[in-house]
Amino acid sequence: MKRLTILFLSVFFILSISAKEYICLQDTITETIAEAEQTGSSENSSVIYNGSSYNVIFSWKKNKKHLSPHWTGIGMGFMDYNSDKIPNGSLKMSTSHNFTVNLFDSHKQLSNHWLLVSGIGTEWSRYHFDENATLTKQDGKTLFEPAPEGINYKSTKLLAYYVTVPLLFEYQASNFHISGGAVAMFKYYSKSQVKYYIENKKYVENKGRDLNIRPIDLRLRIQIGFNDIAIYGYYAPISMFKKDKGPELRTYTIGLMIGV
């Protein structure tokens, strides 16, 4: 019993000291922020721009006094590419789309209006082709192969899924924002697939996964919006396929982004 009493008193004493230190630390931080807000001097308030901050999707952005970027959120866009130079490769734009879920951002406030933004996101791209042909790999090269005689593809598509990492500059004024920069695309999945019917029986056939798609790609991105609703655009300055290993296919996208 005596040992338990001594142990209890020791723990209570340690916790009391820790709580006191924590309260003092909290008071110091509060006073520093209050002083910076009251004086408004550049020397005191410069601490706002020294550190980096972050946001996570679906998190509540409490600090309204500082700039917060518009990377995290959910988006959907329609895609197209230079199909006029690709035999049998016309794209059905109405059903070719990408879904974007940007999960996390890390940002640094550069001034009263400018941010430097990075983060992590995911993108699922689905290319639906308008021709009776599909992407396949032959002799180490990826090309559009016409359907066998007597077969009409009900659906022919390419799936490409990426992890995205941006490096963007964002300008904000009141509720308006515009951002632009580059986005690195890290492919983790791809597949070419067709669907067709023979005598009312459905067939789904995979035409390949390793299709010479670049494992690391690059897109240029621009976004313009008000509050948490924006229009974004992508452009691929290089082909999504490795050099001399597939069609010279450079995609562009326009879509709607909702920040959450």
Order of alpha helices (4+ residues) and beta strands (2+ residues): alpha-alpha-alpha-beta-beta-beta-beta-beta-beta-beta-beta-beta-beta-beta-beta
